[in-house]
Amino acid sequence: MSDASSRLLVQPEAWLDADPNPRTRRALDQLNYQPELLTSHFGYKLSFGTAGLRAERGIGPARMNRVSVRVTARAIGGYLERRGLTKSGIVIGYDARPDSDLYALDSARLLTALGVRCWLIDGPVPTPVVVWHQTRLSASGAIVVTASHNPSSDSGYKVYGPDQTQIRPPIDQEIESLMLFDSLPSEKDLAEPHEVSILDAQDAISTYVGAVITQPASFEATKRELEWVYTPLCGVGGAALEAACSQANIPLPVRVDSQFTPDGSFPGLPFPNPEEAGVLNQAFQTADEKKIELILANDPDADRLAVAVKTNDGWNQLSGDELGLLLCDYQINTTTGHDRLTASSVVSSEAIAALCVVHDVEHVRTLTGFKWIMEPAVSQPKKNWIFGYEEALGYSVNRAVLDKDGISAAIKFLQMMERLSARDIGPLDRLDEIAHEIGLFVSHQESGHFESDVIEASLNALRESPPKQINGSRILSTIDWLQKPPPHTANLIEFRSEGGIRVAIRPSGTEPKVKIYLEKSVSRPVGDLKALRLSCSEELKSSGETVISWFK
């Protein structure tokens, strides 16, 4: 055995025997001439990150493919068997990316062969639809084959546990420990397709909409009908969003036609993330042609929501924090009771924490990712969960779906717009009103690409010798989340300065990049809020550049 072969998790020839993809032999022949590349494909296995498994499609245990998916499904089956949960079963759905249907069917067939009851939704559907059906069926788990907003070359695999949220430690670690590649599942280890229980995709969407989407209490509405443009960014949200509008008695949108039909190749969208600059350009063009001043967008698996509004200065895309504040404000103002509960990630704005204090609503700060944001909802089931969010455009507006849900969040936003229109104001006006109620919060993000060892060394240096100031503003406190008790430990450092600036720093979980989240708060804003926001933004950008310099 060569030195290169000894470093591999599984030998390529064994992989070739188990892989049903007819293109594997040719791809493997190309890798055999490049030892380092061969090691990158076969030297390690995928692991669960912030939102499941994600990787480029390709061969080997370090890529997404039918063998990796079968090994993961077998591990999930092993976990369910250990816990005595095979009979309550698992719901499986998928997005419109290449091979997602194959990954989903392979998972269902393998789990069925292991004695796990499976319900496979037979067409592409939004992630929240799958998650809701886990609740409806009282299933012990769910799998959604999706890479969300990643490039078209990637695939992914989200897993939900018995509490109906995305798996957290120690469940993800236990499943990973069962992802063994010393023996690879083959076709004989799978049940026949007809043995898998099927859920019709259209029925799955309609029952989700009927259960999750509600009409608000009556109010004196504006006489002006709401007009808006919508794009699902070539993802799977279009049909569900329009069905939800009909359910909620909201006017249907003007479609961005070129992006409405699901297409996993994402033409013209190399990175179909609504946070990225340029991704909403076709929506802007459509809205300008129709003279419409509101745009909504879902990401490709429809669990996130983006909003843009037209102003005198052009299009203004709301930040994830701004949209989160508006939705939380709406939820607070349309619910009652002393048992209301909200949550947000530690890297998101602290504005909704301040809003919740004013309204006597409990708020919890969590680790990054919706698997953590929804934890308070399931650990405090007697509380009235009304809202959870993360700055990366993820929002939960009800307990029916224990994950972020871009469809129900869109409906809540549109219902909010109808109420604001009745007052003859828009969302930016409401943000100004909230700033006068709780203070002004302005957020900004920076990131920098560095080698992983440089990032780790820099973070260790910041822990050992924290900076005393940021751009002349003295640092008052430092919080090292590595010192938090498990399972709430995280590689995250927070600094707060006397100038009202908060900085949170963490490494990316998917690439060699450091992510920096900055926020400035002004407790009693006066004067021109637009000018004040701009001044705060410039200060945060300068501070972000300073923080980046700590890694050089």
Order of alpha helices (4+ residues) and beta strands (2+ residues): alpha-alpha-alpha-alpha-beta-alpha-beta-alpha-beta-alpha-beta-beta-alpha-beta-alpha-beta-alpha-beta-alpha-beta-beta-beta-alpha-beta-alpha-beta-alpha-alpha-beta-beta-alpha-alpha-beta-alpha-beta-beta-beta-beta-beta-alpha
